């Protein structure tokens, strides 16, 4: 598959439509290695991976449900159940965590964060190339102090995304895409 075809065929597969199997150990290692090829001004490697799989997915879902209920005791039971099940579909969730050095005078924080974003996007493309479906999600869990502490996200770090990876149970939906020509302007000086 050509690189442009891969980009043009890219689809997010809703996490609820992902199931087993997920990448085997060799595929996972290759996927993470490819994702790490993201642009990285200053060679800072301002990101890391946290894998969530197996029984840990259920435990994280239970933590989400407890935390959501503590944050909003009047939450509808269906919303709490959705949080409980949020990580139980895809067999693998790769959490991309950016660790930003705000004091770096050479590489602005924004560039470090964008590098981590490229890592997350590389995971989506790599998963697709390997024949898997994937979806990049954040949601409230990516910002909640209780969840971040449980995941070991430290000071100066943030969750860029939870990349859900697995086998698509049905074809990925297409959506209307923007016309790139309508987005282009040429600067004339």
N, C-alpha and C positions, 0 to 999 in steps of 0.2 A: 504494500500500500504506500502510495506516495505521501509525503508529509502534508501537502495541501489537501489531498483527499481525506487524510486522517482528521485534519482541522475542520474541513467542511462537513464531515460525517459525524463530528462529535455531538453526543447527546448526553444529557443527564438522565439516568435511569432512577426514578423515584426509589428511595431507600426501601419502601414497603414492597417493592417489586423485586428486591434482590434476595437471593438465597444461596444455599450451598450448590456447588463447591465454590470456595474462594481460592485465591492463589496458594499454590503449594510453597514450601520453604524456598526452593530455588527461584520460583517466579517472584515471590515477595522480595527476596534479596535483590534481584535484578530490577524490580520496580522501584525500590527505595534508592538504589544506586543511580538509576536514570533520573529520578526526581531530584536528586542532589546535584544534578548538572545545571541547576538554575543559575541565572546571572547573579553574581555576588561581588559587587564592588568592594574592594578592600580585602577580599578573601576572609570575611568575618565569620561565615557560616552562621548567620543570625537566626537559626531555626533548629528544631530537633523534632524527632518523631516519637509519639507515644502510641503503641498498638493496643487496641481494645478488641478482644476476641474471646471465644469460648464462654465460660461461666462469668467472666468479668463483665460481659455485656449486660447480663441480667442484674448483676450487683449494681452496676451504674444506673440502670433503669430504676431499681428500687430506691437508690439515693436521689435520683431526679424526682420521683414521686413524693418521697418524704419532704424534700426541699421545697417542691412546688406547693405542697399542702401547708408547710410552715410559712411560706411567703404569702399564701393566699388561702386561709382556712375555708373560705366560701367558694373555692374553685369547684366547678362541676366535676362529678366523678369521672365523666368521659374524658375531661382534660387531664386529670391525674393519670388515668389509665393510658392515655396516649403517651404521656411522658414515661411511664413505666415500660412501655413497649418500644420506645423510640430507637433503642440500640439493639433490638433483638432480631432484626431481619437480615441484614448483611452479615456474613460470617466474619468480616474484618472491617474494623474502623481504624484508619490511620489518622491520628490527631496530629496536625501540624501546629507546632508551638513556636512562635517567634520570640526570641530573646533579644531585645533591642538595647543597644548601648547608646543611651541618650547623650552621653558625654563625648562620644566619638566626634572629633572635630573634622575628620576627613570624609566620613560617610554619614550623611543625614539619616535621621531615624526613619524618615519616609522611604528611603532607598532600602534600608534593612527590612522594613515591613513588606515592601514590594517584592523583595527577593523571596521572602517566605511565601508570599502569594503565588509566585511562580513555581515554587516547590509543590504547592497544593495543586496547581493546574497541571503540572507535569504528572502528578499521580493520576489525575483524571485521564489524561491522554495515554499514559502508559498502561493503565488498566484496560482501556478500550483496545489498545493494540494487542494486548494479551488475550482478548476475547471476553473480558469481563465488563459488567456494567458498573457504573460508579456515580455517586452524587456527593457534591460538596455542600455541607450544611453547617450552620452555626447554631442559631436559636439562642434562647435565653441561657442555656447551660454554658455557653462559651463565655459568658460575662458574669455569672453568678459566683460570688466569693466562696461559698460553701463548696460548690462543685469544683472550682479551680483549685482550692486547697486540697480536696480529695484526690485530684488528678496530679498533684505535685507541681502545679504551675506557680512559679515563684515570682518574686518582685521583679519588675522589668520584663516580665513575660506576658504573652497573651495568646489565646487560642485563635489561630487564623481560620481553622476549619476542622470539622470532623469529616473525613473522606470515607464514605461508606462504599465498600467494594465487595462484589459477589457476582453470581451468575444471574442474569436477567431472566425472570420468569415469563416475560412477554416483551415484545419489541419496544424499544424506547420511544416515547412520544416525540414527535417533531413539533416545533412551535414556529410561529412567524419570526423571521430573523430580520434585523435592520438591513436596509440597502446601504452598503458601504459608500456608494457614490453620493448619497444624500448627506453623508456625514463629513465630506471632504471640503475643505477650503484651502486655498493656496495663498500664502502670505506674499505680498508684493513689495514689502519694505516700506 
